[in-house]
Structure formats: structure tokens, C-alpha cells
Amino acid sequence: MAKMSDLLRYLDSNKVEYYIVEHEPAFSAHEVAVATRFPESEIAKAVLLHIDDHFWMAVLRADQRINQQLIKRTFGAKHVRLAHEEDLAGMFPDCQLGAMPPFGNLYGLPVLVEESLAEDEEILFNACTHTKAVRMKFKEFRRLAKPVIAGFAESSHWMEDSES
């Protein structure tokens, strides 16, 4: 599964109300926020993690970054790393590189959601392409993805804030 049409068919078959947001090409979560004029705090970015011997899809706000120590503590893991580009290309072949939607369950991956994102009413995320995003209610995403919810991220502006 992966193409945008497959994603939309999946949402439709599960009776999810969603909106497609078309935008200028954007290759990072920050760029998606700028292109769509949605706050970074409402953009859900999907990041592929390798935790010990397993891949997980981590989903967090665009204005956050993963704290690997928190992941290690949460999972009791010894090794945590971001996946390599080759991993992404192999696991999400029908998506443009880095534009995978946050439904790891569609790819046989468990999903980990940052607890602060779980507080949002709606989320906006990539839809397998760098020019289209999907906006939907978080509770519907939660129902379909069945994620583990935990605190594992921190503000990506933390370093900038601490240096001022």
C-alpha cells in the first residue's frame, strides 16, 4: 500500500472525513507548514526509526524533534537511530522520498505518536507526495493507526531558545 489513491481509498473505506490540501512543492515539515499556511504545531510528520531490531513509524509535530534518550527510556531500548534514505525508499516505494503518510500500519509498521500531538483535534500530513497533504481529525487517525502514545520529542527550537 502507499500511493495517494490507495491512502484515500483506505480513508474512504473507513468512513473518514478528510480534506486534501494542495500546495507548492515542500520537502520538509517546515516547508509544508509554510506552503499550506498551517502552523507547524498542526503538521504531523512521520519519521522512520530503527529501535533495537525493529522499525517503527514515529509521528510528531513539525516543530518538534525526536529525543533518542526518551525513546530508549520508553522502550527500554539499547539502540535507537533514524532510518537511512535507502530504508525509506525500500519501505515506501510508491511514495515520494520523505512524503510517507503517518499510517505505518499500512506498511506493516507499528506507530508511535508523540503525546502532545495526541492532544490536537486535527492533523495535516503528507499524502505520498510533496504537493498534497491530508487534513483529518486526530481521533480518526488514532482509530485507524492504533498508535502507542508516549512522550518522546522536544521542541526543535529548544537549542535556539537556550542560546539566546
N, C-alpha and C positions, 0 to 999 in steps of 0.2 A: 504494500500500500504506500502511496506517497503523493502522487500527482494532486494538484489542486482540485481537479474534478473528483478524485477519489475522496479527498477530505470533505468536500461539500456534500457528496453523496452520503458519506458517513454521518455528517451532522443532520442532513435531511432525514435519513432513515431513523435517526434517534429523536426526531421531532424537536430539534434545537432551533431556536430563533437566533439568527445571526445577521450581520451586515458585512458586506465586502467593502473595504476601503481601498480605492486605487490611489496610487501615489507615484511620485517621481522615483527613479531607482535609488534604493537605500541599502547599504551593505553592512550597517551596524544598527543595533537597537537605538542608539542615539540619533542616527540619521533617519530611522523610521519615525521617531518622535518628531523630528523637525519637519519631515516630509508630510506627515499626517496632521500636524498641529495638535497632537495629543501629548499630554505631559509624560515625561519618561516614567513617572511612577505608575502610569496605567498601561505601559507597554510590557508584555510578558516575553522575556527572551528565553529561548531554550538552549541549554549548554550540555554537551555530552561529556560525562565524567566517567573515568575509569576508577572504580573503588575496589581495592584489592583485586580480585579476579573477575569482576563483573562491570559491565557498562550500565549506567543509569542516565536518564534524562533529567537534568536539574532545570527547574523553571523558576525564574526570579524576575524582579522588576529591572527595567533597563538602567535605572540609576543605582543599581547595586552590583557588587562583585562577590564572588564566592570566597568564603573564608575556609581554606582547606583544613585548618585545625578544628573548626566547628564540625566539618564533615567527618573527620577522623573520630572526634568525640561522640557524635551522634551514632555512628555505625560501629564504633569500636574497631575501626579500620587501621591498618598499618600503612597502606599506600593509597594516596589519592592524587590523581593527575587529570588535567584536561585532556580530552581526546585529541589525536592528531588529525590533520586535514584528511589524510588517507582513510581514517576511520569513518569520518563523516561521509566522504564520497561513497564508500562501500556500503554503509548502513542506510543512506538516504539517496539512492541512485536517481530517483525521479524528481528530487528537489534541487533547486539551485544551491550551490555550496553555501552553507550557513543560513539557509532560509527555511529550515525544517520547522513544522508546527510543533507545539508543545505536547502532542499526543504520542508520547513514547510507547504507549500501549499498542498503537497501530503498527509498531515496528518490533514488537516483542521485548520492549524495554520497560523496566519499572520506572515510575515517575516520582520525582522528589520535588515538592513545591515549597518555596520559602514562605514561612508563616505570615509575613507581612503582606504578601501577595494574596493570600487566602482571605484577607480582610476586605479586599476590593469587591465592589459589586460587579464590575465589568472588567474585562481584559481585552487587549488588542494584541494580535500576534501574527507573525509571518505565515503565509499560506503557500509554502513551497516555492515562492517566487520573491524577487526583490522589488516587485512593483505592486503587490497586492497583499492586504492584510485582512484578517477577520476579527470582528468585534463581537463578543458574546458575553453572557453572564457567567461569572466565575462559578456559581453553583452548578451550572450545566456542565462546565468543563470538569469540575470535581466529580460529578456523577459519572461522566464517561471515562475519564483518565484514572480514577480511583488512586490518587496520589498519596504518598506518605508526605505529611506536612510537618516541617521542622524548621527551626531557626538555623540557617547556615550561611547567611550573607550579611554584608555590611555595606554601608553607603560607599559608592565608588568615589565620592567626593571627600571621604574621610582624610586621605593624605593631604589634599589641598587645604582642607579646613584646619588641620593640625599644624600646618606650616605657616599659616597667616598669623 
